[in-house]
Structures are given as C-alpha cells and as structure tokens.
Amino acid sequence: MNSTPWYAEGLRFECTQCGGCCSGEPGYVWVDEAEIAAMAREVKMHKDEFCSLYVRRVGSRFSLVEYDNGDCIFLDTESRGCRVYGARPIQCRTWPFWNSTINTPGDWEETCKECPGAGTGRLYSLEEIEIQRNKKRV
C-alpha cells in the first residue's frame, strides 16, 4: 500500500477573508478551556461572562454558539472578518487542511468549489499540511 498522500506535492491556499468557512449550515466549532480563555482575553471579558454568552455544552464538549442562520457568533456580519481572529480556535486555524477536506482529490476539489482561497495562493508543503492536519482538536 502506498503511504504517500495524494497531496505530496503540496496544496495551495490563501485565505480571502470571505467568511464562508464561518457561515452557513449549523455545526460546531469545538473549543477547549485554553481556547476559551484566549478568546475571552481577546475580547477583554472575564472567562465566566464569555462562556455564558458565547459557549454551549454539547455532551461532554464545548462549542461556540451560532446565530440562528448558522453563522459563527464571532463572524462580523458587515466586514465578514473574525472578531477573535488572533485567538481563534485550532479548528479554525487549521482550515482547510482537515481530514474531511483532503482525504481524497475529490474532497479537495469540493473544498475548492466552496472556498475561494482553496487551490490558490501560497503552496503549502506536505510537511506543513500534515502539521495542520494532525493538530489536536477537541
């Protein structure tokens, strides 16, 4: 069996800051205690207040809350930018190099159709992609 990933030559990505990955269908942005604390500092709030406004428990895990339309609570509706960009969770930092988006060439092709920055811009090496893909997620 060949252990070399199909993207061994690298993949291109450059965030266009369109906010597309932060909006749309409802879902989860999983966060841990350290990420919650960092985001609370970013918006200059006490962690408890931050949690009461922006975090929900889902089973034994935590996720950021969303607007009714599925948009992330930190997506600025006018600028389409992230209001906690400097402290955004690992899940957000590692986009688009998730297993679900790079598992097959077809998965990446679908990602490129949805995300205007996927498939364009800087070439990420196999090593860089693997680091992102393997970062701890909650």
N, C-alpha and C positions, 0 to 999 in steps of 0.2 A: 504494500500500500504506500502510495506517495504521501509523505508528510509535509511537503512544501505547499503552503496555502496558494490558492489561485491568484491571490493579490501579491505574490512575492516580489513583483516589480514595483510595488507601491500603488497608492491611490491618491488622487488629487482631491483637495478640499480647501475651501476658503469661505469662512462664514460671511454671508452677505448681510447679517443682522436683520433679516426679514421677519423674524419672529415665528416663522412657520413651524418650527420644532417645539414651540412653546404654546401652540394653539391647536384648536380643532377638537377632535373627539375627546371625551373624558378619559382619564387614565390616572396614572400615579407618577409622582416624582418622589421616589423614595429618599428619605433623609435619615441620618443618624444624629446622635447627640452633638458630636463635634460640628457637623454641618449646620445644625440648628443654631448652635452658639455663634458660629461665624456669621451666619445671616443676620442674627439678632444684632450683633455688633455693627454689621454693615448698615443697618437701618437705625442704629442708635436706640435700640429698645432693650429692655430687660428680657431675659430669655423666657420667663413665665408669661409676660404680656405677649411676646412674639408668638409663643405656642398657642395661646388662647385665640389669637387672630388668624394665624397662618398655617397651623399644623393640625392634621387629623390623625387619629389612630385607625389603622386598618389591621385588624387582628393583633398580632404582636409587633407590628411595624408602624412606622410613621411616614406620612406623605404630606406634601404641601397641599393646601386646599386649592380649589379652582373656582373660577367664575362659572355661572350656570352653563355657559356655552362651551366649557371645557378648557378655556384659556387658563394658563398658569396665573396665579394671583399676583406674581411679580412681573408679568408682561405689561409694560406701559402701553396702554391702548392707543395713544397718539404716536409716540416715537417708534413703537414696536420693539423697543430695547428692554433689556432685563434690568430691573431696579436693584437687583442684588448681584450683578454680574461679577464683581470682584470676589464674591463669596459663594458663587453658585455651586450647587451640589455636584458630586462626582458624576452622577448620571447625566447632568447637563454638560459638564466639562469634556466628557468622552464622546459625545455625539460627533460624527456619525459612525464611529468605529465600534459599534455594538455587534455582538454575535448575530443578532437578528438582521442586521443590515449588510453584513459582509460574509455571511455563511456561504452564499453561492454568488456567482456572477449575476444571476437573475435578481437576487435580493439587492445587490448594489445598483443594478440598473433601475429597479423600482425606487430606490432611495434617491437616485439622481433625478428621477422624474418629479419627485416630491420636494426635494431640497435644491434650490438654485445654486448653492455653493458646492454641492457634492459633484465630483467629477471635474471641477475647475480649480484654478489656483495652484497653491503650493503642492508639490509632490511629497507625500509622507512615505517614508521608507517602511519596509516590512517591520523593522525593529520598532519604529515609532508607533505603528498601528498595533502591534502586539502589546506594547506597553499600555496603550489606551484600552484595548480590548480586555486586558486582564486586570485592570484596576479594580480594587474591591468596590463592590456595590452592596448596598444594604439589602 
